[in-house]
Amino acid sequence: MSAFLGYWYLKLQALVLLVFGRRQAALVKFDQMRVLRPGERYALASRAHVLAQEGDKHGAIDALQQLTILHPDNAAAWFNLAYMLEDTGRHAEAEPAFRRALDVEPKMDRAWYGLALVLIRERRFDEAVQALKRNTELQPMSPFGWYQLARVHVDRQDPDEAVKVIRHLKRFEPKVAAQLERETGLSVAQSS
């Protein structure tokens, strides 16, 4: 069997194994695929995904680091690496990975959101506001960025800006707006 057909046969086997929930066996197939094509993106990305599903976050990070080295212009790989780093508390490493994802794909709204969360944890509120504003420009109907933006304004001791955000949220996410009112103690009258 040619290397080309062997690779595709292994890929098909891995997919079937995943369908039947046999993740560990699928990992073996991804490793065999990498022997045939060491720098191939799909096998590395799939391996990282399965490792994360299996709870091996450090193994997933290692696979994603390899992926970003081999494919430095892959925004999704940088985002996934940043997400896993942030999830394991490695915030100082997550920030540059989120920023690299945004260098490659400036309109990646979830990377703006992830970057903002890292900045919030570091209490870099002014930078977080900028990241959240970019996130909400790209995803104006998602309440997550708006929620965090209101919280950051409260943390910055800027309740007027928080009230503006809550008022905006009342138009399309009244439950989230009400939650923010409860959490912040800010009362926002419904505007017309």
Order of alpha helices (4+ residues) and beta strands (2+ residues): alpha-alpha-alpha-alpha-alpha-alpha-alpha-alpha-alpha-alpha-alpha
